[in-house]
Amino acid sequence: MTTLASTPLLRWDIFCAVIDNFGDIGICWRLSRQLATEHGINVRLWVDDLASFKKICALVDTAKTEQQLNNVIIRQWPADTDWAAEQVADVVIEALACTIPLAYQQAMAQQPSQPLWLNLEYLSAEAWIEGCHALPSPQPHLPLNKYFFFPGFTAASGGLLQEASLQQQAGEFIADNTAQQAFWTALGVTDSTGYRQKISLFAYDHPQLDTLLASWQAGAEPVLCLVPEGVLAQQLTGLYPALGDNNTITLGALTITILPFMAQDNYDKLLWACDINFVRGEDSVIRAHWAAKPFIWQIYRQSEHTHLDKLNAFMQRYCAQMSAEMAQAVQQYWLAWNTDTPLAESWQKFSALLPQIADYNQQWRAELTANGDLASNLVHFVEKKFIMRRNFS
């Protein structure tokens, strides 16, 4: 049966301002694709930085102000857009702390049937979001309500982005040695089976990075560290100038390879194919949850160390069912990775428990999946609001 929210008459606008290069557009692009492909929704994605968008989706044409990919209409969001000439959508999502242009807001207020305006917030594990999730916020300058929608880790939140077939795809890829070998070969790694551990290292720079690399170099087993291009790759090239010549260097037991920034689907495969995943920001950490491999999250640093409050809130939820030994090792290493602490000693304790952490993450993934996925939860919320409007009109 076709739902109200999935009818062609209901149109969604998603506004994305690219702040952190890839995290914002990564979330918005995944959400837009899933709404269009799994829920049949007419989605228009407004993006102010098509060049960053192209990094994760090579089909994006940066010269076009409008294009359609994966059933999503992509619109460039320049400062001089004539918003009076644009048709206002039925559902408007203000994503990740961006601000919808005032002229568009004014047009929303003038509609005979006002759009449903949602503020899609950043991911947080803090307890207070559950009390604010899905609540309206009356706007002081216009007769409009804006509803807060919080992604999160409990059933009282909006859940996390996850496509319906993602875990099946991951399982099939992990079980298919031929597919994995083809993936490694395409990345230029011809000897992938020769490493005891393969580690993806997607992170911001770290002042104590050399202490971690030294422990990997001195190990008894060969380690392959794969670093997507970005600020950490630049730091590594500064430490080891030879990386700038061929993107690969071997130091004792450690081989470091710099990878070109990859499309989202290939990044998922990298997480599935590696034994340990370092991730940063929001988009990659969500994908690390679904990969269910041992992972380390580097949260975006904020002034006065407020990011550590958010990190601690997450670790309390994530580690709640761990043994005391595992919880201590995870929290000690995660805190070191998110501060300026030397990394070698806490890494030894963390890495000694990798099999147990991997088992635990399978359980953690199942718990998160039970909360429903963010796109579906958004659709259900919109359906309820429009049904209420129809019943009371």
N, C-alpha and C positions, 0 to 999 in steps of 0.2 A: 504494500500500500504506500503510495507517495505521501510523504509528510509535508506539512505546510512549509517548513523551512527549506525543503529541497525542490520546491516548484520553481520553474523558470522565471516566474514573476518576481521572486524575491532575490534582490541583488545585494551583494556585499562589497563594500570598499574597505581595504586594509591599507593603512598608511604606515610606511616604514622610513624612518630617518636613520641612515647608516652612521653610527657613532663609533663603534669599535671594529671597524673594517668588515668583519664577517659574521659576528654573533647575531646582530640584529636582523640582517637580511637572511641569514641562515634559518632562524626561527620563522620569519615571515614567509619565506619561500616554501619551507616544508608545510606550514599550516595552509597556505594558499593551495598548494598542489593537492593536499589531502582533502580539503573541503570540496575542491572541484572534482577529483577523481572518485572519491569514496562516497560523497554525499550529493553529487550532482548540482552543486551550488554555482551560480554565476558570480565569479570573483574577479574584482579589479584590484590589482596590487599597485599602489603608488609608491615609487622608490626614488629617493633623491640622489642616489649614487649608483649608476648603472655599471661603472667600471669595477667596483667591488663586487657587485652582483655577478658580473661575467666571470669572476674568479671561481665561483662555485657552480656556475651554469654557463658552459662555453657557448651555448646557443643564443645567449642574450646579445642583441645587436645594440651597441652603445650609441649608434647614430640615429636610432629610431625613438621617437617620442611615444609611440604606441606599437605594441606587438603582442602576439598570443603564443604562449608556450604551455604545454601540458594542460590545455583547456583553461588557462588563466590569462586574463588580459593584463598586460604589464604596461603601466603608464609612467613616464618620467615625471617627476615632481619638481619642476623648476619654480623658482621664487616668483616668476611673473605669470604664472598660470591664471587664466581668466576663469575664475571659479563660478562666476555668474552664468557662464555658458555650459558648465558641466552639470550633468544630471545627478542629483543626490541619490545615494543608494538607500535601500531599506534598512540595512544593517551596516554600521560604520564602526570599524575597529581602529582605535588609536593605540598603536603597538609600542610597547617598550619605551615609555617616557617621551615619545615624540608629541608634538602639538599640532593638531589639525588646524589648517589656516582659518583665521577668523572669518573670512568671507564664506568659506564652506560651512562653518558653524552657523552663520547667519542664515544661509540658505536652508540648512537643516531645520531651523526654528520656523521658517516660513512655509514648510510643507503642510498640506492639509492633514496628513497622517505622519507624525514625526518619526524619523528613523530611530531605531534602537541603537544607542551609542554605548560602546563598550571600551573600557580602558584595559587593555591586556597588559598586565604588570610583568615585571621581571620575576624570575623564579626565586622563591625563598622557602626555607623550612621553618621560619620563625612562627611561633604559635599564634601571634596576633593576626596573621593573615586570614585565619579561619573565621574570625569574627567579622572581617571586612569583606570576605569573598561574596560576590554577587549582590552587594548592597548598592543602592542608588546614591548618587551625589548630585544634589540640585546645583545647577550652575548659577552663580550670582549675576552674570551679565546677560544671560539669555534664558528663556523659559524652557530649559531642557534638563533632563536627567542624564547623568553618565554613570554607568554601572561598572564597578570594579570587578575584574576577573583575574584571579590569581592562579597561575600554575603552582603545583605543589606536590607533596609526597603523601598526602592522606586523602581519604574519601571526602573530607570536608573542604577540599580545595578543587581546583579545576583539573587536576591530574597533569600528566606529561604528554608531549607529542609522541605518538607512536602509530605508524601505519598498521593496518589490519594484518598484513602479511609479513611484517618485518621479522618477527621471531622465527617464522618458518623459513624465510630466506636465509637468515643467519645460520640456522641449523643445517640446512642443505649445503651451504658454502663450507662450513666447518667440517662436514663429513665428506667433502669432495676434494681429495688431494690434487686431482688434475686441475680443477678450477683454481685452487690456491696457487699451484705452481704457475699457471698462466697469469695470474694476478701479479705474482712476484716478478715474473719475467718482464711483464709490461712496465714495471717500475724500474727495471734495470738490475734487479737482484737475481743473479743466476745461480747462486749457491745457498738458497734459503734454508735448505735442510741441514746445513753445516753449522748452525748456531744453536746453542743450548737455550738461549732466550732471545726473543725478538720483542723489542720495546718501542712503542710509538711515543714520541716526545713532542707534544704540541703544547707550548707554554709561552708565557711571557719570560723575559730574561730573569736571571737569578744570580745574585752576587756570590753565592757559594756553589755555583754549578760545577766548578772544577773539583770540589771535594767529592761529589757524586761520581763524576767521570773517572776520577782516580781509583775509586773502589771497583768500578766496572773493569778498568784496564788491568787491575791486579788480580782479577778473579781467575779461578782455575778453568772455567768453561767459557767458550766464545759467546759474545753478546753482540747482537746487531741492534743499533739504535737508529731509528728512522725519524727524521726531523722535518716536518713540513716547513716550507719557506715562511719566514716571518721574523719577528724580533729575536727569538731564541736562535734561529739559524744564523742571524747576523752576529749574535754574540759568539757563537761557535766559530764562525769564520774569522772573527777577531782573535780568538784563542789559537786557532789552527789555520793559518793563512792558506795552507795547501788545499783546504776544503773549497776555496774559491776557484781552483783549477778544474777539478773533476767531480766535485760534490761528494766524494768518498775519501775517507782516511781510516787507516787501521793503526790503533795504538794499543799494543799488548793484546789482551783478549778482546778488546772493544773495537768494533767497526762502526763508524758514524757515516750515515748517508743522508744528504739533504734531498728532500723530495720537492718537486714543484707542487704548488698548491693544487689540490685535486677537487673534482666534482664531489658533491655530497654523497652520491651512491658509492663512489670509490673510497671515500673516507670511511664509510661504514664498513666496507670490506677490510680496510686496514685495521680497524678496531677488532674485527672478528679474527683476523689472521695473526695478530700479535698476542703475546703472552701477558703483557703488562701495558696499560695505556695511561699516559699522562695527558690530561685534558685541561682546557682552560675555559673560563667564561661559562656561558649557558648552553649553547647549542651542542658543543662537543661533549659536555658532561652528561647531557641527557642521552646521547647516543652511546656513551660508555656504560650507562646503566643497562641498556638493552643488549649490549654485547656481553655483559655479565662476566667479563674478565676482571682480574684485579686492576683497579684504577686509582689514580691520585688526581685530585681536583685542585687546580690553582685558581682560586676565586679572584675576581677583578679587584685590585687594591683600591682602597678608598682612604681619604684623609682621616687622621685620628684613629686609624685601625678599626673603623666601624665594620670593615669587611670581615674581621675576625669574629665579630658577634654572629654574623650570618653563617660563617663557616662552622662555628661551634654549635649553632642551632641545628645545622644539617648533621654534623657528626653525632650529636645526641640521638637523632632519629635513626641514622644509618647504623650506628654501633649498638643499638639498644639490645639486640638479641645475640650479640657476639659474646664469646667467652671473655673473661677479664683480660687474659693475656693478649688476645687478638685486638680487643678494643684499645688497649693501651698502645700497642704497636702501631695500629692504624692512626690513632689520634696524634701520637708523638711525631710520626713521619709527616702527616699532613700539615701539622703546625709548622714543622721545620721548612717544608716546601713553600709555605705561605708567609714566611718571615725571612729574616736574614741569617738563619741558623745554619751552621755546618751540617752536611747531609749524610755523611758516611756512616756514623754510628747508628742513627735511627733507621737508615736503609737496611742495615744488616738484620735488625730485629724484624722489620716489615717483610723483607724478602724471605726470611726463614719460614714465614707462615703463608706463603703464596698459595699452596694447595688448599688450605683451609679457607682462605679468603675467597678463592674461586668458587668453592662449594657454597659458601655463605651468599655470594652474589647471585647464585641461581635462585635461592630462596628470596632474596631481596627483590629481584626482578619480578617474581611471581606476585609478591605483595603489591608492588607498584602497578602491575598490570590489572589487578583486581579493582583498582580505583577508577578504571576507565581511562580513555585517552582524551587529551585536551580538545582535539577537534570535535569529537563526538559529544563531549560534555558541553562545548560551546553551542553546537547545533541544538542539543536538547534544551539548553537554557533559552535560546532564541525561540524555539518552538513554543515553549510554555508562555513566554511573554506575548507572543503574537496571538496565541489561543485565548489568553486572558483579555487582550484587547478586543478580539472578535466577540467574545462572550458578553463583554460589558458595553459594547457599542450599540 
